[in-house]
Amino acid sequence: MAKVSTSNLSQKQINEHKEAIKKKKELEEKAKKERLRYRQWVVERMTRLVNDVGRTCMFFPDADGPHRSIVFEEAEARELVTLTIDKSASDLIPVYVYKQEGAPNDYEISRMKRGESLDEIRQNRPPSSTS
């Protein structure tokens, strides 16, 4: 970053510049604290998923890019499977997190992309023939 010569600036401009830098730092600090709180929330939820024998999936509501990254990182650290299905032009996309044994297969994912829930798909699956 180029250093700005203050000799050509008025005291008012210098003060405005300092104030802008201060506000930017405050916003960055606020965002950092928010990401930390979100990470803690994600870790708590994923820990419950991992420890709950009867549960194979957890849903994380619409999240923007940085928040989705946190979900992906924490899921990977726990060897969980993530799935996002982008149905809108929005940057906010929900994330599904599955245990390995409960993750949907390609067929199920394609049906989920058409709007069906995984529970509906698995419930309506024809019984497999074991003869």
N, C-alpha and C positions, 0 to 999 in steps of 0.2 A: 504494500500500500504506500503510495507516495505521500510524503510529509507535506502538509499544507503550510505555506508561509503565512504567519500571522501578522506580518507587518502591513499587509494590504487590506486586512479585515478590520472592521470596526469592533469595538468591545461587545456590541449587541450581537453581531454575527458569531463572534467567538463563544459567547454565552449560549446562543442557540445551538451551535455545533456541540458544545459540551453536554447540553441538555438532551439533544438527540442521541448522543452516544450513551448517556445514562439510561434513557428510556429503552434503548435497544438491549442493553445488558439486563435490565429488569425483565423485559419480555423473554429473553433467552433463558434467564434463571427460572422464571415461572413455567416455561415450557419444559425445562429439564425436570422440575419437581413434578409436573403433571405426568411426564413419561415414567418417572420413578414410581409414582402412585399406581399408574396403570400396570406397570410390570409386576408390582407386588400383588395386585388384584388377579392378574393372569396366573401368577405362580400359585396363589392360594387355590384358584379354581382347578388348575391342572393337577395339583397335588390331590385334591378331592377325587378327580377323575381316576387317577392312577390307583388310589387306595380303595376305591369303590368297586368291589368285585362284580356287582350287578350292572354296572354302567359301562358302556363302550364308547359313548359320544358326548361331546360338549359343544355348545353353540356359543360363539362370541359375536355379539351384535355388530352392526355396520361399523367398520373401522377405516380410518384413512391409512395412507401408506406407512407412516412411521409406527402407528399402532399395530397394523398387520405384521410388520416386521418383528415387533416384540412377541406377538403370538407365535410366529413361525420359529423364532430363535428358541423360545422356551419349550415349544413342542419338540423341536429337534433334540434339545438337551435331554428330553425324557423319552426319546425314541417313539414319539407319537406321530400320527399321520395327519396332515392338514389338507383341507379342501376348501377352495373358494369357488363360488359360482357367480360370475359377474353377469347380472341381468339388466344392468342399467348403465347410463352414461355417467353416473355419479362416481366420485372417487371413494365413496363409502361402500365398502363391500363386506358382507359377513364372512366369518371364518368358522368352519366346522373342524373340530379336532377329534380324532378317533384313536382308540387303542389299536394296535396292529391287528388283533383278532376281530375287531369290529369294523374295520375300514371297508368302504364300498368297493366293489369291483368295477371294471370299465362299463359294463352293461348298466349297473345301478347308477353310476355317475352320469351316463348319457340320459337316463330317465330323470334324474334329479335336475339336470340342466333344462329339462322341459317343464319343470315346476312341480314334480312329484316329490313327496317326502320319502326318505329312505325307509321309514316304518311302513308306509303304504306299499312301497315296492316289495319289500320283503314279506309283508302280510299277504299280498296278492300273488305271490310267486306260486306257480303250479308245483304240487309235490313232486319231488324227484323220484323216478322209478328206480328201485333197487333190486330188480329181478335179475 
